[in-house]
Amino acid sequence: MAKVKLGKKEQSVTVREQNLSNEKEQLKASVKTEKKSKPGFLKKFFRPIAVPFKWINRHLVPKYIRNAFGELRNITWPQRKLSRQLTTAVMLFAIVFAIVVSALDYGLDKVFKKVFLHE
């Protein structure tokens, strides 16, 4: 818990609440900058070059591929840190599961050899 002065009063605010408010402010700032942006020099310069590629995209690329790329643009991707944490969790689970299954296989192999083959 951190104490933050808001005006004349002090309030207890958690770190998570501070991060959430900072993220909201950054999101508002990014939305404002997106609205103000105008097409730049490069966009104007490359527009005539892009026309044949647009035609190729519209007429030669199947619609489901165009739709797939459109859906990829709509995805909210996780941040790199979260992706790394989740990948690590999946890898650790897979390793532990493989060890358990191999130990179980080895144990059952020994048991069945003793019972059925009388070794």
N, CA and C of each residue as an Amber inpcrd file, in Angstrom:
protein
   357
   0.8450000  -1.1780000   0.0000000   0.0000000   0.0000000   0.0000000
   0.8870000   1.2360000   0.0000000   0.5740000   2.1430000  -0.8220000
   1.3140000   3.3930000  -0.9030000   0.3470000   4.5220000  -0.5970000
   0.8680000   5.5700000  -0.0030000   0.0420000   6.7280000   0.2850000
   0.2790000   7.7540000  -0.8020000  -0.8040000   8.2070000  -1.3860000
  -0.7310000   9.1620000  -2.4740000  -1.5310000  10.3820000  -2.0850000
  -0.9790000  11.5590000  -2.3630000  -1.6890000  12.7910000  -2.0640000
  -2.5340000  13.1730000  -3.2680000  -3.8070000  13.2510000  -3.0540000
  -4.7200000  13.7250000  -4.0810000  -5.3370000  15.0140000  -3.5460000
  -4.8470000  16.1100000  -4.0380000  -5.3050000  17.3960000  -3.5150000
  -4.7350000  17.5930000  -2.1220000  -5.5980000  17.8150000  -1.1510000
  -5.1570000  18.0220000   0.2200000  -5.2200000  16.7460000   1.0450000
  -5.8630000  15.6820000   0.5160000  -6.0430000  14.4410000   1.2680000
  -5.0240000  13.4030000   0.8570000  -4.6700000  12.5460000   1.8150000
  -3.8190000  11.3900000   1.5220000  -4.7140000  10.1690000   1.4370000
  -4.5030000   9.3400000   0.4050000  -5.2870000   8.1220000   0.2660000
  -4.3560000   6.9420000   0.1070000  -4.7840000   5.7860000   0.6300000
  -4.0120000   4.5610000   0.4480000  -4.4010000   3.9380000  -0.8880000
  -3.3860000   3.7110000  -1.7270000  -3.6240000   3.1510000  -3.0540000
  -2.6460000   2.0050000  -3.2460000  -3.1520000   0.8790000  -3.7640000
  -2.2720000  -0.2470000  -4.0360000  -1.4620000   0.0300000  -5.2890000
  -0.3890000  -0.7120000  -5.4290000   0.4730000  -0.5590000  -6.6010000
  -0.3050000  -0.9310000  -7.8580000  -1.1530000  -1.9550000  -7.7510000
  -1.9420000  -2.3760000  -8.9140000  -2.8680000  -1.2600000  -9.3730000
  -3.5170000  -0.5750000  -8.4120000  -4.4000000   0.5360000  -8.7770000
  -3.6210000   1.6540000  -9.4510000  -2.3980000   1.9150000  -8.9670000
  -1.5700000   2.9400000  -9.6050000  -1.2240000   2.5310000 -11.0280000
  -0.8450000   1.2560000 -11.2290000  -0.5010000   0.7820000 -12.5660000
  -1.6970000   0.8700000 -13.5030000  -2.8780000   0.5100000 -12.9950000
  -4.0730000   0.5700000 -13.8260000  -4.3730000   2.0040000 -14.2450000
  -4.2240000   2.9430000 -13.3030000  -4.4990000   4.3330000 -13.6590000
  -3.4570000   4.8460000 -14.6510000  -2.1870000   4.4360000 -14.4840000
  -1.1530000   4.8420000 -15.4400000  -1.4340000   4.2720000 -16.8230000
  -1.8790000   2.9980000 -16.8820000  -2.1890000   2.3850000 -18.1730000
  -3.3560000   3.0950000 -18.8410000  -4.3660000   3.4640000 -18.0550000
  -5.5070000   4.1750000 -18.6260000  -5.0840000   5.5200000 -19.2000000
  -4.2140000   6.2410000 -18.4880000  -3.7320000   7.5310000 -18.9710000
  -2.9210000   7.3640000 -20.2480000  -2.0750000   6.3320000 -20.3060000
  -1.2930000   6.0860000 -21.5130000  -2.1950000   5.7320000 -22.6820000
  -3.2380000   4.9380000 -22.4230000  -4.1640000   4.5650000 -23.4880000
  -4.8870000   5.7990000 -24.0240000  -5.3330000   6.6820000 -23.1240000
  -5.9940000   7.9060000 -23.5640000  -5.0560000   8.7660000 -24.3970000
  -3.7890000   8.8610000 -23.9690000  -2.8130000   9.6640000 -24.7050000
  -2.5510000   9.0720000 -26.0890000  -2.4670000   7.7440000 -26.1760000
  -2.2050000   7.1190000 -27.4690000  -3.3950000   7.2880000 -28.4080000
  -4.6140000   7.2450000 -27.8660000  -5.8000000   7.4400000 -28.7050000
  -5.8240000   8.8680000 -29.2360000  -5.4700000   9.8350000 -28.4040000
  -5.4340000  11.2270000 -28.8540000  -4.4220000  11.4170000 -29.9680000
  -3.2340000  10.8010000 -29.8360000  -2.2130000  10.9760000 -30.8720000
  -2.6140000  10.2810000 -32.1550000  -3.3380000   9.1530000 -32.0610000
  -3.7830000   8.4540000 -33.2660000  -4.7780000   9.2960000 -34.0420000
  -5.6460000  10.0140000 -33.3590000  -6.6420000  10.8220000 -34.0350000
  -6.0030000  12.0070000 -34.7660000  -4.9210000  12.5420000 -34.2260000
  -4.2930000  13.7170000 -34.8030000  -3.3750000  13.3930000 -35.9730000
  -2.9680000  12.1300000 -36.1250000  -1.9830000  11.8000000 -37.1500000
  -2.5840000  11.9510000 -38.5430000  -1.7950000  12.5040000 -39.4450000
  -2.1940000  12.6920000 -40.8330000  -1.2760000  11.8490000 -41.7010000
  -1.7250000  11.5230000 -42.9230000  -0.8460000  10.7460000 -43.7930000
   0.4430000  11.5050000 -44.0650000   1.5640000  10.8180000 -43.8700000
   2.8560000  11.4530000 -44.0280000   3.3700000  11.3970000 -45.4540000
   4.5780000  11.8690000 -45.6130000   5.2330000  11.9350000 -46.9130000
   5.3880000  10.5500000 -47.5200000   5.8150000   9.5790000 -46.7140000
   6.0510000   8.2380000 -47.2520000   4.7690000   7.5950000 -47.7520000
   3.6790000   7.8170000 -47.0390000   2.4150000   7.2360000 -47.4670000
   1.9870000   7.8260000 -48.8060000   2.1590000   9.1270000 -48.9630000
   1.8210000   9.7700000 -50.2320000   2.7590000   9.2990000 -51.3390000
   4.0130000   9.1150000 -51.0050000   5.0190000   8.7300000 -52.0000000
   4.7910000   7.3060000 -52.4930000   4.4540000   6.3860000 -51.5870000
   4.3100000   4.9820000 -51.9460000   2.9060000   4.6020000 -52.4090000
   1.9480000   5.5250000 -52.3740000   0.5880000   5.2050000 -52.7810000
   0.5210000   4.7060000 -54.2260000   1.1730000   5.3460000 -55.2040000
   1.0990000   4.8190000 -56.5740000   1.7630000   3.4530000 -56.7290000
   2.7710000   3.2020000 -55.9280000   3.4640000   1.9210000 -56.0010000
   2.5860000   0.8120000 -55.4330000   1.7330000   1.1440000 -54.4670000
   0.9180000   0.1390000 -53.7830000  -0.2880000  -0.3190000 -54.5960000
  -0.6670000   0.4410000 -55.6210000  -1.8800000   0.1050000 -56.3840000
  -1.8090000  -1.2940000 -57.0020000  -0.7130000  -1.6820000 -57.6890000
  -0.6900000  -3.0460000 -58.2460000  -0.7660000  -4.1280000 -57.1660000
  -0.1550000  -3.8790000 -56.0250000  -0.1890000  -4.8610000 -54.9510000
  -1.5990000  -5.0090000 -54.3810000  -2.3370000  -3.9030000 -54.3120000
  -3.7210000  -3.9840000 -53.8550000  -4.5510000  -4.8130000 -54.8300000
  -4.3200000  -4.6250000 -56.1450000  -5.0520000  -5.3910000 -57.1360000
  -4.7390000  -6.8810000 -56.9860000  -3.4400000  -7.1920000 -56.8050000
  -3.0310000  -8.5920000 -56.6300000  -3.6960000  -9.1750000 -55.3840000
  -3.7120000  -8.3950000 -54.3150000  -4.3140000  -8.8540000 -53.0650000
  -5.8010000  -9.1320000 -53.2490000  -6.4990000  -8.2380000 -53.9310000
  -7.9460000  -8.3820000 -54.0870000  -8.3340000  -9.5170000 -55.0220000
  -7.5410000  -9.7540000 -56.0720000  -7.9630000 -10.6800000 -57.1060000
  -7.2490000 -12.0330000 -57.0900000  -6.0450000 -12.1030000 -56.5620000
  -5.2940000 -13.3530000 -56.6240000  -5.1720000 -14.0770000 -55.2880000
  -5.2900000 -13.3510000 -54.1920000  -5.1820000 -13.9780000 -52.8680000
  -6.5820000 -14.4170000 -52.4400000  -6.7370000 -15.6790000 -52.0240000
  -8.0640000 -16.1430000 -51.6070000  -8.6180000 -15.3270000 -50.4420000
  -9.9330000 -15.2170000 -50.4180000 -10.5950000 -14.3740000 -49.4200000
 -10.3380000 -14.8500000 -47.9920000 -10.2860000 -16.1690000 -47.7770000
 -10.0810000 -16.6530000 -46.4070000  -8.7060000 -16.2660000 -45.8700000
  -7.7040000 -16.1260000 -46.7600000  -6.3750000 -15.6880000 -46.3020000
  -6.4260000 -14.2090000 -45.9210000  -7.1020000 -13.4030000 -46.7330000
  -7.2450000 -11.9800000 -46.3910000  -7.9840000 -11.8280000 -45.0690000
  -9.0370000 -12.6300000 -44.8780000  -9.7940000 -12.5690000 -43.6270000
  -8.9520000 -13.0270000 -42.4360000  -8.1030000 -14.0220000 -42.6530000
  -7.2430000 -14.5040000 -41.5640000  -6.2870000 -13.4030000 -41.1160000
  -5.6850000 -12.6980000 -42.0780000  -4.7870000 -11.6130000 -41.7060000
  -5.5540000 -10.4660000 -41.0530000  -6.7920000 -10.2480000 -41.4890000
  -7.6230000  -9.2320000 -40.8420000  -7.9090000  -9.5760000 -39.3980000
  -8.1680000 -10.8500000 -39.1370000  -8.4080000 -11.2810000 -37.7560000
  -7.1470000 -11.1550000 -36.9060000  -5.9910000 -11.4020000 -37.4970000
  -4.7360000 -11.2570000 -36.7440000  -4.5210000  -9.8160000 -36.2950000
  -4.9890000  -8.8670000 -37.0980000  -4.8600000  -7.4580000 -36.7020000
  -5.7720000  -7.1250000 -35.5240000  -6.8620000  -7.8650000 -35.3660000
  -7.8240000  -7.5730000 -34.2960000  -7.4630000  -8.2190000 -32.9650000
  -6.4720000  -9.0740000 -32.9460000  -6.1020000  -9.7800000 -31.7250000
  -5.3940000  -8.8340000 -30.7650000  -5.7210000  -8.9590000 -29.5020000
  -4.9840000  -8.2450000 -28.4570000  -3.9170000  -9.2070000 -27.9560000
  -2.6940000  -8.9830000 -28.3650000  -1.6040000  -9.8930000 -28.0250000
  -1.1270000  -9.6180000 -26.6070000  -0.7450000 -10.6720000 -25.8650000
  -0.2120000 -10.4510000 -24.5140000   1.1660000  -9.8060000 -24.5720000
   1.5390000  -9.1870000 -23.4690000   2.8580000  -8.5650000 -23.4130000
   3.9250000  -9.6430000 -23.3570000   5.1530000  -9.2520000 -23.6940000
   6.2580000 -10.2080000 -23.7920000   6.4970000 -10.9240000 -22.4660000
   6.4130000 -10.2050000 -21.3550000   6.6770000 -10.8100000 -20.0470000
   5.6490000 -11.9010000 -19.7370000   4.3840000 -11.6180000 -20.0020000
   3.3320000 -12.5980000 -19.7510000   3.4960000 -13.8090000 -20.6600000
   3.8510000 -13.5830000 -21.9170000   4.0720000 -14.6950000 -22.8450000
   5.1990000 -15.5990000 -22.3590000   6.2810000 -14.9810000 -21.8800000
   7.4180000 -15.7580000 -21.3820000   7.0120000 -16.5680000 -20.1550000
   6.2430000 -15.9720000 -19.2520000   5.8100000 -16.6760000 -18.0470000
   4.9060000 -17.8660000 -18.3910000   3.9730000 -17.6520000 -19.2920000
   3.0620000 -18.7360000 -19.6640000   3.7890000 -19.8460000 -20.4090000
   4.7320000 -19.4780000 -21.2710000   5.5130000 -20.4860000 -21.9890000
   6.3420000 -21.3140000 -21.0180000   6.9440000 -20.6540000 -20.0410000
   7.7260000 -21.3650000 -19.0280000   6.8370000 -22.3220000 -18.2410000
   5.6420000 -21.8800000 -17.8780000   4.7230000 -22.7410000 -17.1240000
   4.3510000 -23.9780000 -17.9390000   4.0720000 -23.8010000 -19.2180000
   3.7040000 -24.9370000 -20.0690000   4.8800000 -25.9020000 -20.2130000
   6.0860000 -25.3670000 -20.4020000   7.2650000 -26.2360000 -20.5480000
   7.5240000 -27.0280000 -19.2720000   7.4280000 -26.3670000 -18.1150000
   7.6380000 -27.0650000 -16.8460000   6.5900000 -28.1580000 -16.6460000
   5.3380000 -27.8600000 -16.9530000   4.2960000 -28.8700000 -16.8260000
   4.5750000 -30.0530000 -17.7440000   5.0070000 -29.7870000 -18.9730000
   5.2880000 -30.8670000 -19.9230000   6.4400000 -31.7360000 -19.4320000
   7.4770000 -31.1110000 -18.8740000   8.6280000 -31.8670000 -18.3690000
   8.2180000 -32.7340000 -17.1790000   7.4830000 -32.1430000 -16.2360000
   7.0410000 -32.9010000 -15.0580000   6.1260000 -34.0490000 -15.4820000
   5.2090000 -33.7920000 -16.3890000   4.3020000 -34.8350000 -16.8660000
   5.0700000 -35.9480000 -17.5570000   6.0850000 -35.6030000 -18.3490000
   6.8970000 -36.6180000 -19.0320000   7.6490000 -37.4760000 -18.0140000
   8.1660000 -36.8650000 -16.9660000   8.8880000 -37.6170000 -15.9350000
   7.9400000 -38.5810000 -15.2200000   6.7390000 -38.1040000 -14.8840000
   5.7690000 -38.9520000 -14.1920000   5.3520000 -40.1260000 -15.0750000
   5.0700000 -39.8630000 -16.3390000   4.6370000 -40.9300000 -17.2440000
   5.7580000 -41.9340000 -17.4680000   6.9960000 -41.4580000 -17.6330000
   8.1030000 -42.3900000 -17.8510000   8.3820000 -43.2240000 -16.5960000
   8.2640000 -42.6200000 -15.4130000   8.4550000 -43.3820000 -14.1750000
   7.3510000 -44.4260000 -14.0160000   6.1280000 -44.0670000 -14.3240000
   5.0180000 -45.0050000 -14.2600000   5.2100000 -46.1420000 -15.2640000
   5.6610000 -45.8120000 -16.4560000   5.9030000 -46.8210000 -17.4840000
   7.0060000 -47.7860000 -17.0380000   8.0660000 -47.2420000 -16.4970000
   9.1850000 -48.0760000 -16.0360000   8.7320000 -49.0050000 -14.9040000
   7.9740000 -48.4490000 -13.9560000   7.4950000 -49.2470000 -12.8260000
   6.5540000 -50.3450000 -13.2590000   5.5920000 -50.0230000 -14.1240000
   4.6540000 -51.0390000 -14.6010000   5.3650000 -52.0880000 -15.4510000
   6.3800000 -51.6850000 -16.1990000   7.1600000 -52.6380000 -16.9880000
   7.8120000 -53.6710000 -16.0740000   8.4160000 -53.2130000 -14.9920000
   9.0620000 -54.1340000 -14.0450000   8.0360000 -55.0540000 -13.3830000
   6.8880000 -54.4920000 -12.9910000   5.8570000 -55.2930000 -12.3290000
   5.3360000 -56.3750000 -13.2660000   4.9860000 -56.0230000 -14.4910000
   4.4350000 -57.0110000 -15.4260000   5.4570000 -58.0610000 -15.8280000
   6.7260000 -57.6750000 -15.9190000   7.7520000 -58.6800000 -16.2470000
   7.8730000 -59.6990000 -15.1180000   7.7820000 -59.2420000 -13.8640000
   7.8820000 -60.1660000 -12.7350000   6.6450000 -61.0450000 -12.6560000
   5.4680000 -60.4700000 -12.8690000   4.2280000 -61.2220000 -12.7040000
   4.0250000 -62.1950000 -13.8530000   4.1310000 -61.7530000 -15.0840000
   3.7960000 -62.5960000 -16.2170000   4.9590000 -63.4060000 -16.7510000
   6.1580000 -62.8530000 -16.7150000   7.3060000 -63.5840000 -17.2630000
   8.1060000 -64.2970000 -16.1810000   7.8130000 -64.0610000 -14.9290000
   8.4760000 -64.6770000 -13.7840000   9.9850000 -64.4930000 -13.8450000
  10.3960000 -63.2920000 -14.1430000  11.8510000 -63.0150000 -14.2120000
  12.3950000 -62.6150000 -12.8800000
